[in-house]
């Protein structure tokens, strides 16, 4: 069989072009399927946008369904000496805090060495850090090749044993000094002793790498920064802390000491967090409504329409949410969203009266709690809306069912398209075979015509015509 590229050679006809036109005409049968596939894919994408907006709204609803939100406490600090954060165990109140001393970490240093990378000699190094529960001992065998200040520094730091090492250049004639620092502040985390025993019996090296916090022994390492505990007063009560992060001085409050001085720490109900949660609820719902409006829009002038215009799933989602919100709550003093400063508008969006909400938060906090989070006997509005959203978003829910239905239809269209592709291929192959036969037939006819013409010309020549 002749290939496509050879079609028309015998006949002189543009059979390749004709075959291409026929194939294009056959493939027009696929266009309705592709259009339908694109429509289903657009709907699946639209369901994804809808799901994202609903998930964000559900996150906002879950926050309002948490009873601890309404009892959460915040701290307000006047002064620069401390910052504070409150846990659920904190109690409301005002506390005067006076910081007289910040906690410091200890540092000790060797005498100077001429070189930082010169080998000093192998030996064993023992460092005792901390007292009581913080006590730990670091034992290191220092090889000859690792006995430079840099090698000793790296060996100490590799152990993560409550002490860090560094090298300082003091600018002197023997400038390099090994500095050891406690990783934590306070006297209980201080380095108690350093002991180096040279394998070669170098007593001078032993002394240069030895320290005792009590000042006994011949070690020449010196304390350059003394360990100190933090000292402060809370409502006149003296408090000592190993750390600048102080827990327990005020129940449920962590104080971070920043500088010496006086501050006032007020622990109070966290109105801001509650206000932000209610505002977030309104904003997230309105974002959903905006997304829904985009997906169901219709432009009369251009005829452009949203992917979910007229979609039954979209109508169901909006109807169920509108019902859940307008139904209000049967728990407590408040029954409707309008009671807490939230209005459900005719277009389905929500508007918030900030002044009314602030008044409710300040004066009717328990009623607000019961409305959204419910009581032991009755679910609140947030729980009702969360249940509705779960039915829409959870596995096997409305959106998953709608999406899986479209995916099944797309699979069916893929199968139909594959069958049609095979049918078109067979049709084009048949056309190609017929064109090849036609090409050969016309070629033979042209040869016969040429032969007969030659014969007639020869006969005329013989007859003198």
N, C-alpha and C positions, 0 to 999 in steps of 0.2 A: 504494500500500500504506500502510495506517495505521501510524504510528509506535508504539513500545512505550507511550509515555505516553498514547496515545488508546485503547489496548485496553480493552474493558469499558464504554466509554461507551454503546454501542448496546445491549448486553445487560444491563448492570448487574452483570456478574460480575467477580470479581477476577482477570482474565486475566493482568495483569502479575505478580501474586504467584505464580500458577500457573506462568508461564513462568520466573520466577526459580528456583522449586523444581525444575523440570525441568532447567534449566541446571546447578544445583548437583549434581543426580543424575548428569548426564552427565559433569561434571568429576571425579566420584569415580573415574573410570577412570584419571585422571592420577596419583592418589595413590601407587600402587605404583611408578610410574616415579620420582616425586619422592623417595620413601623410599629407593629403590635409589641414586639420584644422591647423596643425602645420605650414604649409607653409603660410597660410593666416595670422596666428598670427604673424609670423616672419615679414611679409610684413607690418602689422599694426605697429609693433614696429619700423621698419625701417622708416616708414612715420613719426613716432613721433620724431626720431632723425633728420630727414630732416626738420621737422617743427621747431624744436628747433634751428637749425643752421640758418634757414631763418629768424626766429624771432630776433635772435641776429643781423643779418645783417640789418634787418629793423630798429632796434633801432639805429644803426650807421647811417643809411640813414636819419632818422628823425632828428638827430642832425644837419646834414649838410643842411637840408631843413629849418632850423630856421634862419631867416635873422638876428636876434639879436646876434647870435654867432659871426658874422663877425664884429660887432661893440662893442662887449663886451670889458670891460676895466679890467686891473689888476693893482695891486699896487706892487711897488718894494721899500723896505725900506732899507736905509743905516743908521745904528745906532741901538742901543738897547733900546732906551727909549720908543718906540711905535711899535705896529703892526697895520696894516691897511687893510681894505677890501673895495672894490668899488662896488657900485650898478649901475644900468643902468642910473642913473641920474648924474653920475660923469662926469667930464670934464678932458680931458688930460692936464697934466701940472706937474710942479715940485714945491714942497712946503717944506720950512724949518720949522721944528717943534722943539721947545725948551720947555721941561717940567721942571717947577721949583718946583712944589708941587703936590703930589698925594692926591686924595680924601681919607678921613678916616671916618670910622663909630665911633660914640660916644659910650663910655661905662661909667656906673656909678656903684658904689658898696656900700653896707651897711658896717657898722662897724661889728666887729666879733661877732659870736654867739658861745656858748660853744658846742652845738649839732646841727646836721643837721636834725635829725628826731624827735626832741622834739616839742611838741605842744606849740605855742607861744600865741595863743588866737584868737578867732574869730573876724571878723570885715569886713569892706568894703575897697577895694583897688581901687584907681583910678589912671590911668596912661595916660597922654597926650603926644602924639608922633607927631612930625612934625609940620610944619607951612604951611599956604596957602593951596594949593591943596593936600598936603601930610598930612594935619592934621587929626588925628583920636584919639578918646578917648576910653580907655578900662576900663570898670567898672566890678569889680569882687566882689562877696560876698564870703568871706572865712569862711568856717565852722570850728568849733573847731577841728574836726578830721583831717581837711586838712590844719591846720595852721602851720605846720612845714615848714622849709625852702624848703624841698623837695616838700611838698604839694603846697606851693605858686609858686615855680618854674614850676611845672607841670601845674598848673591852668593858668599861663601866657602863656606858650608855646602852650597850647591847643587852644588859641584864634586866633593865626596867625594875630596879630594886629600891625605889624611893629616893634615889639620888641621881643627879645629872652632873656631867663633867664638861668643862670647856677650857680653852686655853686663852689667857689674856696676855697681851704685850703691854708692859708698863713703861716702855721706852728707856729702861735703864741699860746698864752694860750687860747684865744677864736678864734679858727682858721677859722671858717666857715663863709664865706661872700657871700651874694646873689649879683650876678652881672647881671645887665640889659644892653643889647647892642642894638643899632639901627640896624635893618636889612639892611638898605641902608646907603651909605656914604653921606657926605655933611651936611651942617648946616640945610637945610630944613627938613631933616629926623631925627633931634636930638630929644631926650626925653626932653620935656619941664618941666614936673613936675610929681612927684609921691606923692600920698597922701593916708595914711592909717589911718582909724578911728577905734580904738579898741572898741568892744562892751562892754568891761569891764572898759573902761575909762583909759586904761594903756597908759599914756602920753609918758612914756619912749619908749614903743614899737612903738607908733605913730611916734616919732622922728626918730627911727632907720630905719623905712620903709618909710621915706618921703624925697623929693628932690624938689628943685626949681632951674631951670637953671639960674635964675637971682640972686641967692644967698640969697633971702629973706626967712623968716620963720625959724623955729627951727629944721628942718630936718637935720639929720646927714649923709645922703647918700652923697657921694662925687663923682665928675666927675674924673675918672681915665684916660680916653682918650677923648680928646676934638674932636668934629666933625670938619672936615676941607674939604673945597672945593678944587678941582684940579685947578691948575693954569698953563697955558701954553701960548706960543706965536706961531702963525702960520704966517710965512712971516712978523714977527715983530708986529703983532696985538695981543694985550693981550686978553686972553679968560679965562673965569672962568666956571667950570663945577661941578655940584653936584656929578657927577660920574666919574669914571676912564674910562668909555666907552663914548666917545665924538662923537656926531653926529652933523653935520652941520658946524663945524669949517672949513671943506673942503667940498664943494658941492658933495653930493652923496658918501662920504667916511666916514666910521666909524673908529675912532682912538681908540685903546686900549692902555691906558697909563700903562707902565710896571715899569718904574723907571725914576728918574730925569736925565736930560741930553739932548743932541741934536741929532736929526735925520733928514734925508731928505726922503720925501715921493714922489716917482715918480708915477704918474697915466698915464698909457699908454695902447695902444691897446693890447689886450690879444692874442699875436701871439702864445703862447704856447697852449692855449685851442684850437685854430683853427688848429694848426698843429696836435694835438692829435686827433681831430675829423676826419681829413682826413686820418691819419694813422689808426685810428680805423675802418674807412670805408674799407680800403684795407685789413686789418687783418681779419675783420669779413667776407668779401667775400671769402678770401682764406680759412678760416675755413670752410665755406660752401662747397667750392670746395673739400677740404680734406674729409669732411663727404660724399659728393657725390661719390668721388672716392672709399671710403671704401665700400659704399653700392652697387657699381656696379663693384667691382673687380672680376677678374677671374684668378685663379692659374692653368696654363696649366699642371703642374706636378701632383698636387694633385686632380685637378678637382673641387676644392672648389670655390664657387661663392658667390658674394654678394647677399643680399636679393632682391635688386632692379635691378639686371642685366637684361637688355632687357625690363625693365618696361616702359610702354608708359608714365605714369605720370612723372617719373623721367626724361625722355627725354624732355617732354614738359616744365618742370620747368627749366632745364638747357638752353633750346633753348630760352625761353622767357626772361630770365635774360641776356643771352648773347646779345640778340637783343636790350634790353633796354640800356645796357652799351655801346655797340658799336655804337648805334644811336647818342650818344652825346647829346648836347644841342643847341638849336637855339637861346638862349637868351644871348646877349652880345658878347664880343670880342672873348672869347674862345668857341670852338665848340666840341672838343674831349677831352677825358681823358688825352691823351698825352700832351695836351697844358698846363696842370697843373702838369705834372710830373708823371702821372700814365700810365703805359703801360699794355695793354691787351695781354697776351702771347698766343702762339699757343695752349698750354694745357688748356687754359681758366682761368688761374690764373692772378692775378694783381701784378705788381712790382712798387715800388715807388722810384722815384729819389728825395731824400730828399733835395739836394741842389737846384734843380729846384723849388720844392715846396716852400722852404724858400724864394727864389727870388720872386716868384709870390705873396706870402703872404705880403712881404715887399713893393713891387713896383706895384703890380696889384691887390690890395685887392678887389676893386669894381668889376673888371672883374671876379675874383674868386667867389665873392658873386653872381653875375648874372649867372655864369655857374651852380653852384649847387642849389642855392635857387631861381633863376629865377628873373623876373621883374614883374611889374604890368600887363604886357600884355602877357608874355610868361612864361610857366613853365620851371624850371631848371631841370637838370639831376636828382637831388635828388627826386624831385616830381614825375618825370616819373618812376623812379625805385620803389619809394614807392607805386605808383598806381599798378605797376606790382606785387609787393609783396602782396599788399592787395588782389588782385584777386586770389592769390595762398593761402593766409593764412586766410582770413576772413571767417565768417560763410557763408556756401554755396559755398565756393571757391573750387579750384581744389583739394587740399589735403583733405578737409573734404568730398568732393564727393567720392574720391577714397577710403578713409577709411570707409565711411558708406557702400560703395558697398561691401567691404570685410567683414564687420560685418554682412551684410545681407546674404552673402554666408555662413558664419560660422553658422548663425542661421539655415539655410536650412540644413547644414550638421548635426547639432545637432538633428534636427527632424528626419533625415534619420537614424542616429545612434540609436536614441531612438526606432524607429520602428524595426530596425534590432536586437536590444537587446531583444525586446519582442519576436520576431520571434525565436531567438536562444534559449531563455528561454523555449518557447513552444516545440521546437525540442528536447532539452535536457530532458524535462519532459516526452516526448513520449518515448525517449530511456530508461529512467529510468523505466517507466512502462513496456516496453517490456523486459528489463533485469530482472525485478522482476518476470515477468511471466516465463521467461526462467529459472530463478533460481529455482522457484517452480516446474517447469516441470522436470528439471533434478533431483531435490531432490526426487520427486515421483518415477522417474525411478530408482534412486539408491535404494530406499526402496524396490521397486518391485524386483529388481535384488537380493538384499540381501535375501528377503523372498524366492524367487525361489531357490537360492543357498542352503538355509537351508533345503528346502523341498527335493531337490535332494540328499543332503547329508544324510538326514533321510531315504529316500527310499533306497539308496545304502546300508545303514547300515542294514536295514531289509532284504534285498536280499543277504546279506553277501558279498557284493562286496566292 
